[in-house]
Amino acid sequence: MGNRPVIQKEQILEAAYRIATTQGLGALSIRAVAAACGVAVGTVYHSYPTKSDLVNDVVGLFWQRAFAGRMGAAEGVGNGEEPQVAGAAAGAGGDFVDFCRELAGEMARALEEFRSDFLDGLTALGAYDLAVARRREAESFAHVRRGLQVALERDPRLRRDRLVGPLAPEPLCALVWETMVDAARHRRPLDETLFALMRTALYD
């Protein structure tokens, strides 16, 4: 019995990620990943029983890396713990508006890569795989929104009494994030008016 190549699931995911980010998600297949890894198709199926499983992890890895400089890994999300936050608003003295501005810059850069390498291939996915990709994207976005709330709550200069109603942390951070996503998807700079309004509404 000959020696079979030994490969870790992480190596398979990295190979799939390279295919997706150079050729688009539409080019991703179990067979293509197996060829890139130099292993049998069955070896990839052992780690990823379906293409949808692979798409799910590739999309998750993309967004994890896209915001690595601003958001920490999503450890604890789903079990009551806060997401880890890095950057300007990470600790005492952090400015939430500056944090949002930095995140918007990262968002624009991430979606430039996403647009050219991933989004062009989304139309080639079947309906189920596309739904899987969108669901994983939504999970990643939910994590970022929670990170925004953490940053908001850690800014000591904010007027806490103003964080009510439409300006409560959850709806405010959802609005900020949706505005960032919309601007980045349409390749528009984020309007500084948003930051000016937040500074006027939230600070003395």
TIRO-2110 file (N, C-alpha, C; in Angstrom, 1 decimal):
// TIRO-2110
0.8, -1.2, 0.0, N, 1, A
0.0, 0.0, 0.0, CA, 1, A
0.9, 1.2, 0.0, C, 1, A
0.7, 2.1, -1.0, N, 2, A
1.6, 3.3, -1.1, CA, 2, A
1.3, 4.3, -0.1, C, 2, A
2.3, 5.2, 0.1, N, 3, A
2.0, 6.3, 1.1, CA, 3, A
1.1, 7.3, 0.5, C, 3, A
0.1, 7.7, 1.2, N, 4, A
-0.9, 8.7, 0.8, CA, 4, A
-0.4, 10.1, 1.3, C, 4, A
-0.6, 11.1, 0.5, N, 5, A
-0.2, 12.5, 1.0, CA, 5, A
-1.0, 12.8, 2.3, C, 5, A
-0.4, 13.4, 3.3, N, 6, A
-1.1, 13.8, 4.5, CA, 6, A
-1.3, 15.3, 4.4, C, 6, A
-2.5, 15.8, 4.5, N, 7, A
-2.8, 17.2, 4.4, CA, 7, A
-3.8, 17.6, 5.5, C, 7, A
-3.6, 18.8, 6.0, N, 8, A
-4.5, 19.3, 7.1, CA, 8, A
-5.6, 20.0, 6.4, C, 8, A
-6.7, 20.1, 7.2, N, 9, A
-7.9, 20.9, 6.7, CA, 9, A
-7.5, 22.3, 6.4, C, 9, A
-6.6, 22.9, 7.3, N, 10, A
-6.2, 24.3, 7.1, CA, 10, A
-5.5, 24.5, 5.7, C, 10, A
-4.7, 23.5, 5.3, N, 11, A
-4.0, 23.6, 4.0, CA, 11, A
-5.0, 23.5, 2.9, C, 11, A
-6.0, 22.7, 3.0, N, 12, A
-7.1, 22.6, 2.0, CA, 12, A
-7.8, 23.9, 1.9, C, 12, A
-8.1, 24.5, 3.0, N, 13, A
-8.8, 25.8, 3.0, CA, 13, A
-7.9, 26.9, 2.4, C, 13, A
-6.7, 26.9, 2.7, N, 14, A
-5.8, 27.9, 2.1, CA, 14, A
-5.7, 27.8, 0.6, C, 14, A
-5.7, 26.5, 0.1, N, 15, A
-5.7, 26.3, -1.4, CA, 15, A
-7.0, 26.8, -2.0, C, 15, A
-8.1, 26.5, -1.3, N, 16, A
-9.4, 26.9, -1.8, CA, 16, A
-9.5, 28.5, -1.8, C, 16, A
-8.9, 29.1, -0.8, N, 17, A
-8.9, 30.5, -0.7, CA, 17, A
-8.1, 31.2, -1.8, C, 17, A
-7.0, 30.6, -2.2, N, 18, A
-6.2, 31.1, -3.3, CA, 18, A
-6.9, 31.0, -4.6, C, 18, A
-7.6, 29.9, -4.8, N, 19, A
-8.4, 29.7, -6.0, CA, 19, A
-9.5, 30.8, -6.1, C, 19, A
-10.2, 30.9, -5.0, N, 20, A
-11.3, 31.9, -4.9, CA, 20, A
-10.9, 33.3, -5.1, C, 20, A
-9.8, 33.7, -4.5, N, 21, A
-9.3, 35.1, -4.6, CA, 21, A
-8.5, 35.4, -5.9, C, 21, A
-8.2, 34.4, -6.7, N, 22, A
-7.5, 34.6, -8.0, CA, 22, A
-8.4, 34.4, -9.2, C, 22, A
-9.4, 33.5, -9.0, N, 23, A
-10.2, 33.1, -10.1, CA, 23, A
-11.7, 33.3, -9.8, C, 23, A
-12.1, 33.7, -8.6, N, 24, A
-13.5, 33.9, -8.3, CA, 24, A
-14.1, 32.7, -7.6, C, 24, A
-15.1, 32.9, -6.8, N, 25, A
-15.8, 31.7, -6.2, CA, 25, A
-16.4, 30.8, -7.2, C, 25, A
-16.8, 31.2, -8.3, N, 26, A
-17.3, 30.3, -9.3, CA, 26, A
-16.3, 29.3, -9.8, C, 26, A
-15.0, 29.5, -9.6, N, 27, A
-14.0, 28.5, -10.0, CA, 27, A
-13.7, 27.5, -9.0, C, 27, A
-14.3, 27.7, -7.8, N, 28, A
-14.0, 26.8, -6.7, CA, 28, A
-14.8, 25.5, -6.8, C, 28, A
-14.1, 24.4, -6.7, N, 29, A
-14.7, 23.1, -6.8, CA, 29, A
-13.8, 22.1, -6.0, C, 29, A
-14.3, 21.0, -5.5, N, 30, A
-13.6, 20.0, -4.8, CA, 30, A
-12.4, 19.5, -5.6, C, 30, A
-12.7, 19.3, -6.9, N, 31, A
-11.7, 18.8, -7.8, CA, 31, A
-10.5, 19.7, -8.0, C, 31, A
-10.9, 21.0, -8.2, N, 32, A
-9.9, 22.1, -8.4, CA, 32, A
-9.0, 22.2, -7.1, C, 32, A
-9.6, 22.1, -6.0, N, 33, A
-8.8, 22.2, -4.7, CA, 33, A
-7.9, 21.0, -4.6, C, 33, A
-8.4, 19.8, -4.9, N, 34, A
-7.6, 18.6, -4.8, CA, 34, A
-6.4, 18.7, -5.7, C, 34, A
-6.6, 19.2, -6.9, N, 35, A
-5.5, 19.3, -7.9, CA, 35, A
-4.5, 20.3, -7.3, C, 35, A
-4.9, 21.4, -6.7, N, 36, A
-4.0, 22.4, -6.2, CA, 36, A
-3.2, 21.9, -5.0, C, 36, A
-3.8, 20.9, -4.3, N, 37, A
-3.2, 20.4, -3.1, CA, 37, A
-2.3, 19.1, -3.4, C, 37, A
-2.5, 18.6, -4.7, N, 38, A
-1.8, 17.4, -5.0, CA, 38, A
-2.3, 16.2, -4.3, C, 38, A
-3.6, 16.1, -4.0, N, 39, A
-4.2, 15.0, -3.3, CA, 39, A
-5.4, 14.5, -4.1, C, 39, A
-5.9, 13.3, -3.7, N, 40, A
-7.1, 12.7, -4.3, CA, 40, A
-8.3, 13.5, -3.9, C, 40, A
-9.3, 13.5, -4.8, N, 41, A
-10.6, 14.2, -4.5, CA, 41, A
-11.2, 13.7, -3.2, C, 41, A
-11.1, 12.4, -2.9, N, 42, A
-11.6, 11.9, -1.7, CA, 42, A
-11.0, 12.5, -0.4, C, 42, A
-9.7, 12.9, -0.5, N, 43, A
-9.0, 13.5, 0.6, CA, 43, A
-9.7, 14.8, 1.0, C, 43, A
-10.0, 15.6, 0.0, N, 44, A
-10.7, 16.9, 0.2, CA, 44, A
-12.1, 16.6, 0.8, C, 44, A
-12.8, 15.6, 0.2, N, 45, A
-14.1, 15.3, 0.7, CA, 45, A
-14.1, 14.9, 2.2, C, 45, A
-13.0, 14.3, 2.6, N, 46, A
-12.9, 13.9, 4.0, CA, 46, A
-13.1, 15.2, 4.9, C, 46, A
-12.5, 16.3, 4.5, N, 47, A
-12.5, 17.5, 5.3, CA, 47, A
-13.7, 18.4, 5.0, C, 47, A
-14.1, 18.3, 3.7, N, 48, A
-15.2, 19.1, 3.2, CA, 48, A
-16.2, 18.2, 2.4, C, 48, A
-17.2, 17.7, 3.1, N, 49, A
-18.1, 16.8, 2.4, CA, 49, A
-18.8, 17.4, 1.2, C, 49, A
-19.0, 18.7, 1.2, N, 50, A
-19.7, 19.3, 0.1, CA, 50, A
-19.0, 20.6, -0.3, C, 50, A
-19.2, 21.0, -1.5, N, 51, A
-18.7, 22.3, -2.0, CA, 51, A
-19.2, 23.5, -1.1, C, 51, A
-20.4, 23.4, -0.7, N, 52, A
-21.0, 24.4, 0.1, CA, 52, A
-20.3, 24.6, 1.4, C, 52, A
-19.8, 23.5, 2.0, N, 53, A
-19.0, 23.6, 3.2, CA, 53, A
-17.7, 24.4, 2.9, C, 53, A
-17.1, 24.1, 1.8, N, 54, A
-15.9, 24.8, 1.4, CA, 54, A
-16.2, 26.3, 1.1, C, 54, A
-17.2, 26.6, 0.4, N, 55, A
-17.6, 28.0, 0.2, CA, 55, A
-17.8, 28.8, 1.5, C, 55, A
-18.5, 28.1, 2.4, N, 56, A
-18.8, 28.7, 3.7, CA, 56, A
-17.5, 29.2, 4.4, C, 56, A
-16.5, 28.3, 4.4, N, 57, A
-15.2, 28.6, 5.1, CA, 57, A
-14.4, 29.6, 4.4, C, 57, A
-14.4, 29.5, 3.1, N, 58, A
-13.6, 30.5, 2.3, CA, 58, A
-14.2, 31.9, 2.5, C, 58, A
-15.5, 32.1, 2.5, N, 59, A
-16.0, 33.4, 2.7, CA, 59, A
-15.7, 33.9, 4.1, C, 59, A
-15.9, 33.0, 5.1, N, 60, A
-15.6, 33.3, 6.4, CA, 60, A
-14.1, 33.8, 6.6, C, 60, A
-13.2, 33.0, 5.9, N, 61, A
-11.8, 33.4, 6.0, CA, 61, A
-11.5, 34.7, 5.4, C, 61, A
-12.2, 35.0, 4.3, N, 62, A
-12.0, 36.3, 3.6, CA, 62, A
-12.3, 37.4, 4.6, C, 62, A
-13.5, 37.4, 5.2, N, 63, A
-13.9, 38.5, 6.0, CA, 63, A
-13.1, 38.5, 7.3, C, 63, A
-12.6, 37.4, 7.8, N, 64, A
-11.8, 37.4, 9.0, CA, 64, A
-10.5, 38.1, 8.7, C, 64, A
-9.9, 37.9, 7.5, N, 65, A
-8.6, 38.5, 7.2, CA, 65, A
-8.9, 40.0, 6.8, C, 65, A
-10.0, 40.3, 6.2, N, 66, A
-10.3, 41.6, 5.7, CA, 66, A
-10.2, 42.6, 6.9, C, 66, A
-10.7, 42.2, 8.0, N, 67, A
-10.8, 43.1, 9.2, CA, 67, A
-9.8, 42.7, 10.3, C, 67, A
-8.8, 42.0, 9.9, N, 68, A
-7.8, 41.6, 11.0, CA, 68, A
-7.2, 42.8, 11.7, C, 68, A
-7.0, 43.9, 11.0, N, 69, A
-6.3, 45.0, 11.6, CA, 69, A
-7.2, 45.8, 12.5, C, 69, A
-8.6, 45.6, 12.4, N, 70, A
-9.5, 46.4, 13.2, CA, 70, A
-10.3, 45.6, 14.2, C, 70, A
-10.7, 44.4, 13.8, N, 71, A
-11.5, 43.5, 14.6, CA, 71, A
-10.6, 42.2, 14.9, C, 71, A
-10.7, 41.8, 16.1, N, 72, A
-10.0, 40.5, 16.5, CA, 72, A
-10.8, 39.4, 16.0, C, 72, A
-10.3, 38.2, 16.1, N, 73, A
-11.0, 37.0, 15.7, CA, 73, A
-12.3, 36.9, 16.5, C, 73, A
-13.3, 36.3, 15.9, N, 74, A
-14.7, 36.2, 16.5, CA, 74, A
-14.8, 35.2, 17.6, C, 74, A
-13.8, 35.3, 18.5, N, 75, A
-13.8, 34.3, 19.7, CA, 75, A
-14.9, 34.8, 20.7, C, 75, A
-15.7, 33.8, 21.1, N, 76, A
-16.7, 34.2, 22.1, CA, 76, A
-18.0, 34.6, 21.5, C, 76, A
-18.1, 34.9, 20.3, N, 77, A
-19.4, 35.4, 19.7, CA, 77, A
-20.3, 34.2, 19.7, C, 77, A
-21.5, 34.4, 20.2, N, 78, A
-22.5, 33.4, 20.3, CA, 78, A
-22.6, 32.7, 21.6, C, 78, A
-21.6, 33.0, 22.6, N, 79, A
-21.8, 32.5, 23.9, CA, 79, A
-21.7, 33.5, 25.0, C, 79, A
-22.1, 34.7, 24.5, N, 80, A
-22.3, 35.8, 25.5, CA, 80, A
-21.0, 36.7, 25.7, C, 80, A
-19.9, 36.3, 25.1, N, 81, A
-18.7, 37.1, 25.3, CA, 81, A
-18.6, 38.2, 24.2, C, 81, A
-17.9, 39.2, 24.6, N, 82, A
-17.7, 40.3, 23.6, CA, 82, A
-16.7, 40.0, 22.6, C, 82, A
-16.8, 40.4, 21.3, N, 83, A
-15.8, 40.3, 20.4, CA, 83, A
-14.6, 41.2, 20.8, C, 83, A
-13.4, 40.7, 20.4, N, 84, A
-12.2, 41.5, 20.7, CA, 84, A
-12.1, 42.7, 19.7, C, 84, A
-11.7, 43.8, 20.2, N, 85, A
-11.6, 45.0, 19.3, CA, 85, A
-10.2, 45.6, 19.4, C, 85, A
-9.7, 45.8, 18.2, N, 86, A
-8.3, 46.4, 18.1, CA, 86, A
-8.4, 47.8, 17.5, C, 86, A
-7.4, 48.6, 17.7, N, 87, A
-7.4, 49.9, 17.1, CA, 87, A
-7.7, 51.1, 18.0, C, 87, A
-8.2, 52.1, 17.4, N, 88, A
-8.3, 53.4, 18.1, CA, 88, A
-9.2, 53.3, 19.2, C, 88, A
-10.3, 52.6, 19.2, N, 89, A
-11.3, 52.5, 20.2, CA, 89, A
-11.1, 51.3, 21.1, C, 89, A
-10.0, 50.7, 21.1, N, 90, A
-9.8, 49.4, 21.8, CA, 90, A
-9.9, 49.5, 23.3, C, 90, A
-9.4, 50.6, 23.9, N, 91, A
-9.4, 50.7, 25.3, CA, 91, A
-9.8, 52.1, 25.8, C, 91, A
-9.5, 52.4, 27.0, N, 92, A
-9.9, 53.7, 27.6, CA, 92, A
-9.3, 54.8, 26.7, C, 92, A
-10.0, 55.8, 26.5, N, 93, A
-9.5, 56.9, 25.7, CA, 93, A
-9.7, 56.8, 24.2, C, 93, A
-10.3, 55.7, 23.7, N, 94, A
-10.5, 55.5, 22.3, CA, 94, A
-11.6, 56.3, 21.8, C, 94, A
-11.5, 56.8, 20.6, N, 95, A
-12.5, 57.7, 20.0, CA, 95, A
-13.3, 56.9, 19.0, C, 95, A
-14.6, 56.8, 19.2, N, 96, A
-15.5, 55.9, 18.4, CA, 96, A
-15.6, 56.4, 17.0, C, 96, A
-15.6, 57.7, 16.7, N, 97, A
-15.8, 58.2, 15.4, CA, 97, A
-14.5, 58.0, 14.6, C, 97, A
-13.3, 58.1, 15.2, N, 98, A
-12.1, 57.8, 14.6, CA, 98, A
-12.0, 56.3, 14.2, C, 98, A
-12.5, 55.5, 15.2, N, 99, A
-12.5, 54.0, 14.9, CA, 99, A
-13.4, 53.7, 13.7, C, 99, A
-14.5, 54.4, 13.6, N, 100, A
-15.4, 54.1, 12.5, CA, 100, A
-14.8, 54.6, 11.2, C, 100, A
-14.1, 55.7, 11.2, N, 101, A
-13.4, 56.2, 10.0, CA, 101, A
-12.3, 55.2, 9.5, C, 101, A
-11.6, 54.7, 10.5, N, 102, A
-10.5, 53.7, 10.1, CA, 102, A
-11.2, 52.4, 9.6, C, 102, A
-12.2, 52.0, 10.2, N, 103, A
-12.9, 50.8, 9.8, CA, 103, A
-13.5, 50.9, 8.4, C, 103, A
-14.0, 52.1, 8.1, N, 104, A
-14.5, 52.4, 6.8, CA, 104, A
-13.4, 52.3, 5.7, C, 104, A
-12.2, 52.7, 6.0, N, 105, A
-11.1, 52.6, 5.1, CA, 105, A
-10.8, 51.1, 4.8, C, 105, A
-10.8, 50.3, 5.9, N, 106, A
-10.5, 48.9, 5.8, CA, 106, A
-11.6, 48.2, 5.0, C, 106, A
-12.9, 48.7, 5.2, N, 107, A
-14.0, 48.1, 4.5, CA, 107, A
-13.9, 48.4, 3.0, C, 107, A
-13.5, 49.6, 2.6, N, 108, A
-13.4, 49.9, 1.2, CA, 108, A
-12.3, 49.1, 0.6, C, 108, A
-11.2, 48.9, 1.2, N, 109, A
-10.1, 48.1, 0.7, CA, 109, A
-10.5, 46.6, 0.6, C, 109, A
-11.2, 46.1, 1.6, N, 110, A
-11.6, 44.7, 1.6, CA, 110, A
-12.5, 44.5, 0.4, C, 110, A
-13.5, 45.4, 0.2, N, 111, A
-14.5, 45.1, -0.8, CA, 111, A
-13.9, 45.4, -2.2, C, 111, A
-12.8, 46.1, -2.3, N, 112, A
-12.2, 46.2, -3.6, CA, 112, A
-11.7, 44.8, -4.0, C, 112, A
-11.0, 44.1, -3.0, N, 113, A
-10.6, 42.7, -3.3, CA, 113, A
-11.8, 41.8, -3.5, C, 113, A
-12.8, 42.0, -2.7, N, 114, A
-14.0, 41.1, -2.8, CA, 114, A
-14.7, 41.3, -4.1, C, 114, A
-14.7, 42.5, -4.6, N, 115, A
-15.4, 42.8, -5.8, CA, 115, A
-14.7, 42.1, -7.0, C, 115, A
-13.4, 42.3, -7.0, N, 116, A
-12.6, 41.9, -8.2, CA, 116, A
-12.4, 40.3, -8.2, C, 116, A
-12.3, 39.8, -7.0, N, 117, A
-12.0, 38.3, -7.0, CA, 117, A
-13.1, 37.4, -6.5, C, 117, A
-14.0, 37.9, -5.8, N, 118, A
-15.1, 37.1, -5.3, CA, 118, A
-16.4, 37.4, -6.0, C, 118, A
-16.8, 38.6, -5.9, N, 119, A
-18.2, 39.0, -6.4, CA, 119, A
-18.4, 38.6, -7.8, C, 119, A
-17.3, 38.8, -8.6, N, 120, A
-17.5, 38.4, -10.1, CA, 120, A
-17.8, 36.9, -10.2, C, 120, A
-17.4, 36.1, -9.2, N, 121, A
-17.7, 34.7, -9.3, CA, 121, A
-19.0, 34.3, -8.7, C, 121, A
-19.6, 35.1, -7.9, N, 122, A
-20.8, 34.8, -7.2, CA, 122, A
-21.9, 34.3, -8.2, C, 122, A
-22.0, 35.0, -9.3, N, 123, A
-23.1, 34.7, -10.2, CA, 123, A
-22.9, 33.3, -10.8, C, 123, A
-21.7, 32.7, -10.7, N, 124, A
-21.5, 31.4, -11.2, CA, 124, A
-21.9, 30.3, -10.2, C, 124, A
-22.2, 30.7, -9.0, N, 125, A
-22.5, 29.7, -7.9, CA, 125, A
-24.0, 29.3, -8.1, C, 125, A
-24.3, 28.1, -7.8, N, 126, A
-25.7, 27.6, -7.7, CA, 126, A
-26.4, 28.4, -6.6, C, 126, A
-27.7, 28.3, -6.6, N, 127, A
-28.5, 29.0, -5.7, CA, 127, A
-28.2, 28.6, -4.2, C, 127, A
-28.0, 27.3, -4.0, N, 128, A
-27.7, 26.9, -2.6, CA, 128, A
-26.3, 27.4, -2.1, C, 128, A
-25.3, 27.3, -3.0, N, 129, A
-24.0, 27.7, -2.6, CA, 129, A
-24.0, 29.3, -2.4, C, 129, A
-24.7, 30.0, -3.2, N, 130, A
-24.8, 31.4, -3.1, CA, 130, A
-25.5, 31.8, -1.8, C, 130, A
-26.5, 31.0, -1.4, N, 131, A
-27.2, 31.3, -0.1, CA, 131, A
-26.2, 31.0, 1.0, C, 131, A
-25.4, 30.0, 0.9, N, 132, A
-24.4, 29.7, 2.0, CA, 132, A
-23.4, 30.8, 2.1, C, 132, A
-22.9, 31.3, 1.0, N, 133, A
-22.0, 32.4, 1.0, CA, 133, A
-22.6, 33.7, 1.6, C, 133, A
-23.8, 34.0, 1.2, N, 134, A
-24.5, 35.2, 1.8, CA, 134, A
-24.7, 35.0, 3.3, C, 134, A
-25.0, 33.8, 3.7, N, 135, A
-25.3, 33.6, 5.2, CA, 135, A
-24.0, 33.7, 6.0, C, 135, A
-22.9, 33.2, 5.4, N, 136, A
-21.6, 33.4, 6.1, CA, 136, A
-21.2, 34.8, 6.2, C, 136, A
-21.4, 35.6, 5.1, N, 137, A
-21.1, 37.0, 5.0, CA, 137, A
-21.9, 37.7, 6.1, C, 137, A
-23.2, 37.4, 6.2, N, 138, A
-24.1, 38.0, 7.2, CA, 138, A
-23.6, 37.8, 8.6, C, 138, A
-23.1, 36.5, 8.9, N, 139, A
-22.5, 36.2, 10.2, CA, 139, A
-21.3, 37.1, 10.5, C, 139, A
-20.5, 37.2, 9.5, N, 140, A
-19.3, 38.1, 9.7, CA, 140, A
-19.6, 39.5, 9.9, C, 140, A
-20.6, 40.0, 9.2, N, 141, A
-21.1, 41.4, 9.4, CA, 141, A
-21.7, 41.6, 10.8, C, 141, A
-22.4, 40.6, 11.3, N, 142, A
-23.0, 40.7, 12.6, CA, 142, A
-21.9, 40.8, 13.6, C, 142, A
-20.8, 40.1, 13.4, N, 143, A
-19.7, 40.2, 14.4, CA, 143, A
-19.1, 41.6, 14.3, C, 143, A
-18.9, 42.2, 13.2, N, 144, A
-18.4, 43.5, 13.1, CA, 144, A
-19.3, 44.5, 13.8, C, 144, A
-20.6, 44.4, 13.6, N, 145, A
-21.6, 45.3, 14.2, CA, 145, A
-21.4, 45.2, 15.7, C, 145, A
-21.2, 44.0, 16.3, N, 146, A
-21.1, 43.9, 17.7, CA, 146, A
-19.7, 44.5, 18.1, C, 146, A
-18.7, 44.4, 17.3, N, 147, A
-17.4, 45.0, 17.6, CA, 147, A
-17.6, 46.6, 17.6, C, 147, A
-18.4, 47.1, 16.7, N, 148, A
-18.7, 48.5, 16.8, CA, 148, A
-19.3, 48.9, 18.1, C, 148, A
-20.3, 48.1, 18.5, N, 149, A
-20.9, 48.4, 19.8, CA, 149, A
-19.9, 48.4, 21.0, C, 149, A
-19.0, 47.5, 20.9, N, 150, A
-18.0, 47.4, 22.0, CA, 150, A
-17.2, 48.7, 22.0, C, 150, A
-16.8, 49.1, 20.7, N, 151, A
-16.0, 50.3, 20.6, CA, 151, A
-16.7, 51.5, 21.1, C, 151, A
-18.0, 51.6, 20.7, N, 152, A
-18.9, 52.7, 21.2, CA, 152, A
-18.9, 52.8, 22.7, C, 152, A
-19.2, 51.6, 23.3, N, 153, A
-19.4, 51.6, 24.8, CA, 153, A
-18.1, 51.9, 25.5, C, 153, A
-16.9, 51.7, 24.9, N, 154, A
-15.6, 51.9, 25.5, CA, 154, A
-15.1, 53.3, 25.4, C, 154, A
-15.8, 54.2, 24.6, N, 155, A
-15.3, 55.5, 24.4, CA, 155, A
-15.8, 56.4, 25.6, C, 155, A
-14.9, 56.8, 26.5, N, 156, A
-15.3, 57.5, 27.7, CA, 156, A
-15.8, 58.9, 27.5, C, 156, A
-15.6, 59.5, 26.3, N, 157, A
-16.0, 60.9, 26.0, CA, 157, A
-17.4, 61.0, 25.5, C, 157, A
-18.0, 59.9, 25.2, N, 158, A
-19.4, 59.9, 24.7, CA, 158, A
-20.4, 60.3, 25.8, C, 158, A
-21.4, 61.0, 25.4, N, 159, A
-22.5, 61.4, 26.3, CA, 159, A
-23.5, 60.2, 26.4, C, 159, A
-23.4, 59.4, 27.4, N, 160, A
-24.1, 58.2, 27.6, CA, 160, A
-25.6, 58.5, 27.6, C, 160, A
-26.0, 59.6, 28.1, N, 161, A
-27.4, 60.0, 28.1, CA, 161, A
-28.1, 60.1, 26.8, C, 161, A
-27.2, 60.3, 25.7, N, 162, A
-27.7, 60.4, 24.4, CA, 162, A
-27.9, 59.1, 23.6, C, 162, A
-27.4, 58.0, 24.2, N, 163, A
-27.4, 56.7, 23.5, CA, 163, A
-28.8, 56.0, 23.8, C, 163, A
-29.8, 56.7, 23.4, N, 164, A
-31.2, 56.2, 23.6, CA, 164, A
-32.0, 56.3, 22.3, C, 164, A
-33.1, 55.5, 22.2, N, 165, A
-33.9, 55.6, 21.1, CA, 165, A
-33.2, 55.3, 19.8, C, 165, A
-33.3, 56.1, 18.7, N, 166, A
-32.6, 55.9, 17.5, CA, 166, A
-31.1, 55.9, 17.6, C, 166, A
-30.6, 56.5, 18.7, N, 167, A
-29.1, 56.6, 18.9, CA, 167, A
-28.6, 55.5, 19.9, C, 167, A
-29.5, 54.6, 20.3, N, 168, A
-29.1, 53.5, 21.1, CA, 168, A
-28.0, 52.7, 20.4, C, 168, A
-27.1, 52.1, 21.1, N, 169, A
-25.9, 51.4, 20.4, CA, 169, A
-26.2, 50.5, 19.3, C, 169, A
-27.3, 49.6, 19.4, N, 170, A
-27.5, 48.6, 18.4, CA, 170, A
-28.0, 49.3, 17.1, C, 170, A
-29.1, 50.1, 17.1, N, 171, A
-29.5, 50.8, 15.8, CA, 171, A
-28.5, 51.7, 15.3, C, 171, A
-27.7, 52.4, 16.1, N, 172, A
-26.7, 53.3, 15.6, CA, 172, A
-25.6, 52.6, 14.9, C, 172, A
-25.1, 51.5, 15.5, N, 173, A
-24.0, 50.8, 14.9, CA, 173, A
-24.5, 50.0, 13.6, C, 173, A
-25.7, 49.6, 13.6, N, 174, A
-26.3, 49.0, 12.4, CA, 174, A
-26.3, 50.0, 11.3, C, 174, A
-26.7, 51.2, 11.6, N, 175, A
-26.8, 52.3, 10.6, CA, 175, A
-25.4, 52.6, 10.0, C, 175, A
-24.4, 52.8, 11.0, N, 176, A
-23.1, 53.1, 10.6, CA, 176, A
-22.5, 52.0, 9.6, C, 176, A
-22.7, 50.7, 10.0, N, 177, A
-22.2, 49.6, 9.3, CA, 177, A
-22.8, 49.5, 7.9, C, 177, A
-24.2, 49.6, 7.8, N, 178, A
-24.9, 49.5, 6.6, CA, 178, A
-24.4, 50.7, 5.6, C, 178, A
-24.2, 51.8, 6.2, N, 179, A
-23.7, 53.0, 5.4, CA, 179, A
-22.3, 52.7, 4.8, C, 179, A
-21.5, 52.1, 5.6, N, 180, A
-20.1, 51.7, 5.2, CA, 180, A
-20.2, 50.7, 4.1, C, 180, A
-21.0, 49.7, 4.2, N, 181, A
-21.1, 48.6, 3.2, CA, 181, A
-21.6, 49.2, 1.9, C, 181, A
-22.7, 50.0, 2.0, N, 182, A
-23.3, 50.6, 0.8, CA, 182, A
-22.2, 51.4, 0.0, C, 182, A
-21.5, 52.3, 0.8, N, 183, A
-20.5, 53.1, 0.1, CA, 183, A
-19.4, 52.3, -0.5, C, 183, A
-18.9, 51.3, 0.2, N, 184, A
-17.9, 50.4, -0.4, CA, 184, A
-18.3, 49.6, -1.6, C, 184, A
-19.5, 49.1, -1.5, N, 185, A
-20.0, 48.2, -2.6, CA, 185, A
-20.1, 49.1, -3.9, C, 185, A
-20.5, 50.3, -3.7, N, 186, A
-20.7, 51.2, -4.9, CA, 186, A
-19.4, 52.0, -5.2, C, 186, A
-18.3, 51.7, -4.5, N, 187, A
-17.0, 52.4, -4.7, CA, 187, A
-17.2, 53.9, -4.6, C, 187, A
-17.9, 54.3, -3.5, N, 188, A
-18.0, 55.7, -3.2, CA, 188, A
-17.3, 56.0, -1.9, C, 188, A
-16.7, 57.1, -1.8, N, 189, A
-16.1, 57.4, -0.5, CA, 189, A
-17.2, 57.7, 0.5, C, 189, A
-17.0, 57.3, 1.8, N, 190, A
-18.0, 57.4, 2.8, CA, 190, A
-18.1, 58.9, 3.1, C, 190, A
-19.3, 59.4, 3.1, N, 191, A
-19.6, 60.8, 3.3, CA, 191, A
-19.2, 61.2, 4.7, C, 191, A
-18.3, 62.2, 4.8, N, 192, A
-17.9, 62.7, 6.1, CA, 192, A
-19.0, 63.3, 6.9, C, 192, A
-20.2, 63.6, 6.2, N, 193, A
-21.3, 64.1, 7.0, CA, 193, A
-21.7, 63.1, 8.1, C, 193, A
-21.6, 61.8, 7.8, N, 194, A
-22.0, 60.8, 8.9, CA, 194, A
-21.1, 61.0, 10.1, C, 194, A
-19.9, 61.1, 9.9, N, 195, A
-18.9, 61.3, 11.1, CA, 195, A
-19.2, 62.6, 11.8, C, 195, A
-19.5, 63.7, 11.0, N, 196, A
-19.8, 65.0, 11.6, CA, 196, A
-21.0, 64.9, 12.4, C, 196, A
-22.1, 64.3, 11.9, N, 197, A
-23.3, 64.1, 12.6, CA, 197, A
-23.1, 63.3, 13.9, C, 197, A
-22.4, 62.2, 13.9, N, 198, A
-22.1, 61.4, 15.1, CA, 198, A
-21.4, 62.3, 16.1, C, 198, A
-20.4, 63.0, 15.7, N, 199, A
-19.6, 63.8, 16.6, CA, 199, A
-20.5, 64.9, 17.3, C, 199, A
-21.4, 65.5, 16.5, N, 200, A
-22.3, 66.5, 17.0, CA, 200, A
-23.3, 65.9, 18.0, C, 200, A
-23.8, 64.7, 17.6, N, 201, A
-24.9, 64.1, 18.4, CA, 201, A
-24.4, 63.4, 19.7, C, 201, A
-23.2, 62.9, 19.6, N, 202, A
-22.7, 62.0, 20.7, CA, 202, A
-21.8, 62.6, 21.7, C, 202, A
-21.2, 63.8, 21.3, N, 203, A
-20.1, 64.4, 22.2, CA, 203, A
-20.5, 65.8, 22.6, C, 203, A
-19.9, 66.3, 23.6, N, 204, A
-20.2, 67.7, 24.0, CA, 204, A
-19.4, 68.6, 23.1, C, 204, A
END
